[in-house]
Amino acid sequence: MILRKTIAGQLLQLLALIIIHASCHTLTSAKTVNPGGGELQQQPQLEQQQPIQGLPEPRAYMPDSQNLDFVYHDHEELTRFLRATSARYPNLTALYSIGKSIQGRDLWVMVVSSSPYEHMIGKPDVKYVGNIHGNEPVGREMLLHLIQYFVTSYSSDQYVKWLLDNTRIHILPTMNPDGYAVSKEGTCDGGQGRYNARGFDLNRNFPDYFKQNNKRGQPETDAVKDWISKIQFVLSGSLHGGALVASYPYDNTPNSRLLKGICRSSALCAMFQTYSAAPSLTPDDDVLKHLSLVYARNHAKMSRGVACKSATPAFENGITNGAAWYPLTGGMQDYNYVWYGCMEITLEISCCKFPPAYELKKYWEDNQLSLIKFLAEAHRGVQGFVFDPAGMPIERASIKIKGRDVGFQTTKYGEFWRILLPGYYKAEVFAEGFAPREVEFVIVEQHPTLLNVTLQSSKRIEGIGGPMVSVGGVGVGVGGSPGGIYRPMQAAQHYRPQMPPYAAATSNDGIFSTISNGLNSLYSNIFG
């Protein structure tokens, strides 16, 4: 009898422990949100699922026996995980390689979406890029866990289901697998593994708006440039380590602008101005700050703005302008923004560059909500189509928001998206062979604005030297065109701000250039 009572008591204790353990993994959500600003409007003829109003926050991470371990994965393990996930979830994932590293490792990209294998009209493409610096692998592991969370939560998490049903998410976990292979766990500072196998910093290897970048292009950066030239990405995040901050463009700043009239040597000016910590703001500064704040405020710690170390800077609200922190030439986020109109933010998510693996679970808990909510911002602002008079889509029509001199283009289906905050705007739309058009629209907080634009073909106008006439709703001067033919302005492939005269290439030869480059390298090795 005593034995039975003892066993019964132990069973009751065990049952109580199981109940307590289960309750610790149950999500309780105290608030609801409208993802991406609320209801997503689709093209009327498209039969796509409408978002659910008032979706709950994404669930907290709930590990199970099939989930990814919180350890660092080498390239072979990473490849096996991606291939296994693609095979296990063929309706939600598609795996492809955008190229190879110097040492022949694939640069894998996983698409996570309810339409992973082909572009669905009306769905924006977004991306994350991790591990551009090989010795900063926390982002690499976070992106693997994000993939795992998406595919395992699609059927149970309404927010994730809405996001994957209405967005195509491209995830490149590692851009620098060769650098990772020679990095060492537990190394918080330094440059070992930062560079690719040829010793190039990949985040200094892109074309630059402010200064000619003469560094030889590398296979990894060439692959990324080719990738983003083929897909019209709306939003992007690049994951780094070495600080805790969301940094937004511009990363570079005009040469000698601040020190005009002070320095006599251009190399000397460049050296001092590099460390003058002056902001370099884009025409979309309000949007880029907002996107940075979305990440920082949904992060467990970032928005507090606490410095990683006593000797390192603290960032108000957990965000900073890139150039105000420290300027750099050839960065990836400026290239995305200026060349393709893609809003990219640099996300520094760990004070230690390569922290021990036992800390990875905490990093996931800190970043999970931010990683998801950031992507939903692609559904904020304006979206729509550009058509010709017959209702056919116009590919590569150039669009610029008036007063914001960095533009973007339509896809081959005539689609466009632009993240904008609430307000009144005018869009200027150009396409070769069509009359330009200006369209007014309003952005509200609750949902994206649907804007369809029809461009009229260029028309032949009799006579020379005639008055202004209306072509496609835009006043056009007809005088001076040979034969009286209206010729619309040739649309540039990409809108970019007019290059300032002080951004011209300058000589950087000599001792001052050497010192400046050395200081820049040292600063990068410390912070990210």
C-alpha positions in Angstrom: 0.0 0.0 0.0 2.8 2.4 0.9 4.6 1.6 -2.4 1.4 2.3 -4.3 0.9 5.7 -2.6 4.6 6.6 -3.3 4.2 5.7 -7.0 0.9 7.6 -7.2 2.5 10.7 -5.5 5.4 10.6 -8.0 3.0 10.3 -10.9 1.1 13.4 -9.7 4.3 15.3 -9.3 5.4 14.3 -12.8 2.0 15.3 -14.2 2.3 18.7 -12.5 5.7 19.3 -14.0 4.4 18.4 -17.5 1.6 20.9 -17.1 3.9 23.6 -15.9 6.4 22.9 -18.8 3.6 23.0 -21.3 2.2 26.3 -20.0 5.7 27.9 -20.4 5.5 27.2 -24.1 2.0 28.5 -24.6 1.8 31.9 -26.4 -0.4 34.6 -24.9 -0.7 37.6 -27.1 -1.9 40.8 -25.5 -2.3 42.9 -28.6 -3.2 42.6 -32.2 -1.7 44.3 -35.3 -2.5 45.1 -38.9 0.4 43.5 -40.8 2.1 45.9 -43.1 -0.3 48.7 -42.1 -3.6 46.8 -42.6 -5.6 45.3 -45.4 -3.7 44.5 -48.6 -5.5 45.6 -51.7 -5.0 43.4 -54.7 -5.7 44.0 -58.4 -9.5 43.4 -58.7 -9.2 40.6 -61.2 -6.6 38.7 -59.2 -8.1 36.0 -57.0 -5.7 36.1 -54.1 -6.3 35.6 -50.4 -7.1 38.9 -48.6 -5.3 39.5 -45.4 -7.1 38.9 -42.1 -7.7 42.1 -40.1 -6.3 42.2 -36.6 -3.9 39.2 -36.9 -2.2 38.3 -33.7 1.6 38.7 -33.3 3.7 35.8 -34.6 4.0 33.1 -32.1 7.0 32.7 -29.9 9.5 30.1 -30.9 8.3 26.6 -29.9 11.1 24.0 -30.5 10.2 20.4 -31.3 12.2 17.3 -32.2 12.4 18.2 -35.9 13.6 21.8 -35.5 17.1 23.0 -36.2 19.6 22.9 -33.3 21.1 26.1 -31.9 24.6 25.4 -33.1 26.7 26.8 -35.9 26.4 24.9 -39.2 29.3 24.5 -41.7 28.6 24.8 -45.4 27.9 21.1 -45.9 25.4 21.0 -43.0 23.8 24.2 -44.2 23.4 22.7 -47.6 21.9 19.5 -46.2 19.4 21.5 -44.1 18.3 23.6 -47.1 17.9 20.6 -49.4 16.0 18.6 -46.7 13.7 21.5 -46.0 13.0 22.0 -49.7 12.2 18.4 -50.1 10.0 18.3 -47.0 8.1 21.5 -47.8 7.8 21.6 -51.6 4.7 23.8 -51.6 6.4 26.5 -49.5 10.0 26.5 -50.5 12.3 26.5 -53.5 16.1 26.3 -53.4 18.4 27.9 -56.0 22.0 29.0 -56.2 22.9 32.5 -57.5 26.6 31.5 -58.0 29.7 30.2 -56.3 32.3 31.6 -54.0 36.0 31.7 -54.8 36.5 28.2 -53.4 33.4 26.8 -55.2 30.8 26.9 -52.5 27.2 27.5 -53.6 25.6 30.8 -52.7 22.2 29.2 -51.8 19.0 31.1 -51.7 15.8 29.7 -50.3 12.5 31.1 -51.4 9.8 30.8 -48.7 6.3 31.6 -50.0 3.0 29.9 -50.8 4.1 30.4 -54.4 7.8 29.5 -54.2 8.6 28.4 -57.8 7.2 31.3 -59.8 6.4 35.0 -59.4 2.7 35.5 -58.6 1.3 38.8 -59.9 0.8 41.2 -57.1 3.2 39.6 -54.6 6.3 41.8 -53.8 9.8 40.1 -53.6 11.8 40.8 -50.5 15.1 39.4 -49.3 17.5 38.8 -46.4 21.3 38.5 -46.9 23.4 37.0 -44.1 27.1 36.5 -43.4 28.6 39.0 -45.9 31.4 39.1 -43.5 32.4 35.5 -42.8 33.3 36.1 -39.1 29.8 37.5 -38.4 27.7 34.3 -38.5 24.9 35.0 -36.1 22.8 36.3 -39.0 23.5 33.2 -40.9 22.1 31.0 -38.2 19.1 33.4 -37.6 18.1 33.1 -41.2 18.2 29.3 -41.1 15.9 29.4 -38.0 13.7 31.9 -39.8 13.3 29.5 -42.7 12.5 26.7 -40.2 10.0 28.8 -38.3 8.2 29.9 -41.5 7.7 26.4 -42.9 6.7 24.8 -39.5 4.3 27.7 -38.5 2.5 28.3 -41.8 -0.5 26.2 -40.9 -0.7 27.4 -37.3 0.4 31.0 -37.2 -2.0 33.4 -39.0 0.5 36.2 -39.3 3.1 33.9 -41.0 0.4 32.5 -43.3 -0.7 36.0 -44.3 3.0 37.0 -44.9 3.8 33.9 -47.0 0.5 34.1 -48.9 1.2 37.6 -50.0 5.0 37.9 -50.2 7.9 36.0 -51.9 10.7 35.9 -49.4 14.3 35.2 -50.7 16.8 34.2 -48.0 20.6 34.0 -48.7 22.0 32.7 -45.4 25.6 33.1 -46.3 27.2 35.4 -48.9 30.7 34.6 -47.7 31.0 30.9 -47.0 34.7 30.9 -47.6 35.3 33.5 -44.9 33.1 31.6 -42.5 35.2 28.5 -43.0 38.3 30.1 -41.6 36.5 32.0 -38.8 36.7 31.0 -35.1 33.8 30.7 -32.7 34.2 32.9 -29.6 36.1 35.6 -31.5 34.3 38.9 -30.8 36.6 41.3 -32.6 39.3 41.2 -35.3 39.3 40.4 -39.0 40.0 36.7 -39.4 37.4 35.4 -41.8 35.9 38.8 -42.5 37.1 38.8 -46.1 36.5 36.4 -49.0 39.2 33.9 -50.0 41.0 36.6 -52.0 41.1 39.0 -49.1 38.4 41.4 -50.3 35.8 42.9 -48.0 32.5 42.1 -49.8 30.7 45.0 -48.2 33.3 47.4 -49.8 33.0 45.8 -53.3 29.9 47.3 -54.8 29.7 50.3 -57.2 29.4 53.5 -55.1 27.3 56.6 -55.8 29.6 59.1 -54.2 33.0 57.8 -55.1 34.4 55.6 -57.9 35.1 52.2 -56.4 38.2 50.7 -58.2 38.3 47.5 -56.2 38.1 44.5 -58.5 34.7 42.8 -58.5 34.5 39.5 -56.7 32.4 36.4 -57.7 30.3 36.8 -54.6 29.4 40.4 -55.2 29.0 39.8 -58.9 26.5 37.1 -58.2 24.5 39.3 -55.9 24.5 42.2 -58.4 23.3 39.8 -61.1 20.6 38.5 -58.7 19.1 41.9 -57.8 19.2 43.0 -61.4 16.8 40.2 -62.3 14.4 40.5 -59.5 12.7 43.8 -58.5 13.2 43.5 -54.7 11.2 46.0 -52.7 12.8 45.5 -49.3 16.0 44.0 -48.0 17.9 43.4 -44.8 21.6 42.6 -44.5 22.6 40.9 -41.3 25.9 41.7 -39.6 27.6 41.4 -36.2 29.8 43.5 -34.0 27.2 46.1 -32.8 23.5 46.3 -31.9 21.9 48.8 -34.3 19.8 49.2 -37.5 21.8 51.3 -39.9 20.2 53.0 -43.0 21.6 54.7 -46.1 23.6 56.5 -47.1 26.7 54.6 -45.9 29.0 57.0 -47.9 29.2 60.7 -47.9 30.3 63.3 -50.5 34.1 63.9 -50.6 35.2 67.3 -49.2 31.7 68.6 -48.8 32.0 69.3 -45.0 35.7 70.4 -45.2 35.5 72.6 -48.3 37.8 75.4 -47.9 39.5 73.9 -44.8 41.8 71.2 -46.3 44.3 71.7 -49.1 45.0 68.0 -49.9 42.1 66.0 -51.2 43.5 62.9 -49.6 43.9 64.7 -46.3 40.3 66.0 -46.6 39.0 62.5 -47.3 40.9 61.1 -44.2 39.5 63.6 -41.8 36.0 63.7 -43.3 35.8 59.9 -43.1 35.8 60.2 -39.3 33.7 63.4 -39.0 30.5 61.4 -38.3 28.2 63.6 -40.4 24.9 62.1 -41.6 24.4 61.5 -45.3 20.7 61.5 -45.9 18.7 60.0 -48.8 15.6 61.5 -50.4 13.7 58.7 -48.6 15.2 59.4 -45.2 11.8 59.3 -43.5 11.0 55.8 -44.8 14.4 54.4 -44.1 14.3 55.7 -40.5 10.9 54.1 -40.1 12.1 50.7 -41.4 15.0 50.8 -39.0 12.7 51.7 -36.1 10.4 48.8 -37.0 13.3 46.4 -36.6 14.7 48.1 -33.5 11.4 48.4 -31.6 10.4 44.8 -32.2 13.8 43.6 -31.1 14.2 42.6 -27.4 17.0 45.1 -26.7 18.0 47.2 -29.8 15.7 50.2 -29.3 17.2 50.8 -25.8 20.3 52.2 -27.6 22.7 50.8 -25.0 26.4 50.7 -26.1 27.9 47.2 -26.5 31.0 48.4 -24.6 32.0 51.5 -22.7 34.3 52.6 -25.6 31.7 52.1 -28.4 28.9 54.4 -29.4 25.3 54.2 -28.2 22.6 54.7 -30.7 19.4 56.7 -29.9 16.4 54.4 -30.4 18.8 51.7 -31.7 19.1 53.2 -35.2 21.7 55.3 -37.1 22.5 56.8 -40.4 25.3 54.7 -41.9 27.6 57.6 -42.7 26.9 59.3 -39.3 28.3 56.1 -37.7 31.3 55.7 -40.0 31.4 56.3 -43.8 32.4 53.5 -46.1 32.7 53.2 -49.9 31.3 50.3 -51.9 28.6 49.2 -49.4 25.8 46.8 -50.5 22.8 48.8 -49.0 23.7 52.0 -50.9 24.0 50.0 -54.1 20.6 48.4 -53.6 18.9 51.7 -52.9 20.5 53.9 -55.6 20.8 51.4 -58.4 17.5 49.6 -58.0 15.4 51.5 -55.6 15.4 48.7 -53.1 15.1 49.8 -49.5 17.9 47.9 -47.7 18.8 48.3 -44.0 22.0 46.9 -42.4 21.1 45.0 -39.2 23.9 44.7 -36.7 22.4 42.0 -34.3 25.2 40.9 -32.0 27.8 42.8 -30.0 30.2 39.9 -30.4 31.0 39.0 -34.0 31.2 35.3 -33.5 29.7 34.5 -30.0 29.6 31.0 -28.6 26.9 28.7 -29.9 25.1 28.4 -26.6 24.0 32.1 -27.0 22.3 31.5 -30.3 18.9 30.6 -28.8 18.9 33.9 -27.0 19.7 35.8 -30.2 16.8 34.0 -31.9 14.5 35.0 -29.2 15.7 38.6 -29.5 15.4 38.8 -33.3 12.5 36.5 -34.3 9.8 39.1 -34.1 11.9 41.8 -35.8 12.8 39.6 -38.7 9.2 38.8 -39.4 7.6 42.3 -38.8 10.3 44.0 -40.9 9.4 42.0 -44.0 5.7 42.9 -43.7 6.6 46.6 -44.3 6.8 45.7 -48.0 3.0 46.0 -47.9 3.1 49.7 -46.8 2.8 52.5 -49.3 1.7 52.3 -52.9 1.5 49.4 -55.3 0.0 48.9 -58.7 0.6 48.4 -62.4 1.6 50.4 -65.5 -0.4 49.6 -68.6 -0.4 50.7 -72.3 -3.7 51.8 -73.9 -4.6 48.2 -74.8 -4.3 47.2 -71.1 -1.0 45.3 -71.6 1.7 45.7 -68.9 4.7 47.9 -69.6 7.9 46.4 -68.5 10.7 48.6 -67.1 8.7 51.7 -66.9 10.6 54.2 -64.7 8.8 55.7 -61.8 9.9 58.4 -59.4 8.1 59.9 -56.5 8.3 63.7 -57.0 10.8 65.2 -54.6 12.5 61.8 -54.1 15.2 61.5 -56.8 15.8 57.8 -56.4 13.4 55.9 -58.5 12.4 52.3 -59.4 11.1 50.3 -62.3 8.2 48.0 -63.1 8.5 44.3 -63.5 7.9 42.4 -66.7 4.3 42.2 -65.6 4.1 46.0 -65.2 4.0 45.8 -61.4 5.5 48.3 -59.0 5.7 48.8 -55.2 7.1 51.7 -53.2 7.2 51.9 -49.4 5.9 55.3 -48.3 4.6 56.8 -45.1 1.1 58.4 -44.9 0.9 61.6 -47.0 0.1 63.2 -50.3 2.4 62.3 -53.2 2.9 62.7 -57.0 4.4 60.0 -59.1 6.2 60.7 -62.4 6.0 57.7 -64.8 8.1 57.3 -68.0 8.5 54.6 -70.6 10.2 54.6 -74.0 7.6 55.1 -76.7 5.0 56.6 -74.3 4.2 60.1 -73.2 5.3 60.7 -69.6 2.6 61.1 -67.0 2.2 62.6 -63.5 -0.2 61.0 -61.1 -1.3 62.2 -57.7 -2.2 59.8 -54.9 -2.6 59.6 -51.1 -1.1 57.1 -48.7 -2.9 56.2 -45.5 -1.8 54.2 -42.5 -4.5 51.5 -42.6 -3.7 49.8 -46.0 -1.5 50.2 -49.1 -2.8 52.4 -51.9 -3.6 50.7 -55.2 -2.6 52.8 -58.2 -2.9 51.7 -61.8 -1.4 54.0 -64.4 -2.1 53.9 -68.2 0.4 55.6 -70.4 -0.6 56.8 -73.9 1.6 56.1 -76.9 3.5 58.9 -78.4 1.5 60.8 -81.1 2.4 62.4 -84.4 1.5 66.1 -84.3 1.2 68.0 -87.6 3.2 71.2 -88.1 6.3 72.6 -86.4 6.4 75.3 -83.8 2.9 74.7 -82.7 1.5 75.4 -79.2 1.6 73.2 -76.1 -0.8 70.2 -76.5 -1.9 67.5 -74.1 -0.4 64.1 -74.8 -1.5 61.4 -72.4 -2.6 64.0 -69.9 0.7 65.8 -69.8 1.4 69.2 -71.4 4.0 68.8 -74.1 5.7 71.3 -76.4 5.5 70.4 -80.0 7.8 73.0 -81.5 11.3 72.1 -82.6 10.7 68.4 -83.3 11.7 67.5 -86.8 8.6 66.6 -88.8 6.4 67.6 -85.9 6.8 64.2 -84.2 6.6 64.3 -80.4 9.5 62.4 -78.9 9.2 61.6 -75.2 12.2 62.0 -73.0 14.3 58.9 -73.1 13.7 57.1 -69.8 17.0 56.3 -68.0 17.4 52.7 -66.9 17.3 53.8 -63.3 16.6 57.1 -61.6 19.5 58.3 -59.4 20.1 61.6 -57.7 22.0 64.0 -59.8 25.7 63.5 -59.1 27.0 66.4 -57.1 30.2 68.1 -58.4 32.0 67.3 -55.2 31.5 63.6 -55.7 34.0 63.5 -58.6 36.8 61.1 -58.3 39.8 62.4 -56.4 43.4 61.2 -56.1 44.0 59.2 -53.0 47.6 58.4 -53.5 50.2 59.0 -50.9 50.7 58.6 -47.1 47.3 60.2 -46.2 45.4 57.6 -48.3 47.4 54.8 -46.7 46.6 56.1 -43.2 42.9 56.6 -44.0 42.5 53.1 -45.4 44.2 51.7 -42.4 42.0 53.5 -40.0 38.9 52.5 -42.0 39.9 48.8 -41.9 40.6 49.0 -38.1 37.2 50.6 -37.5 35.4 48.0 -39.6 37.1 45.1 -37.8 35.9 46.5 -34.5 32.3 47.4 -35.3 31.1 45.4 -38.3 
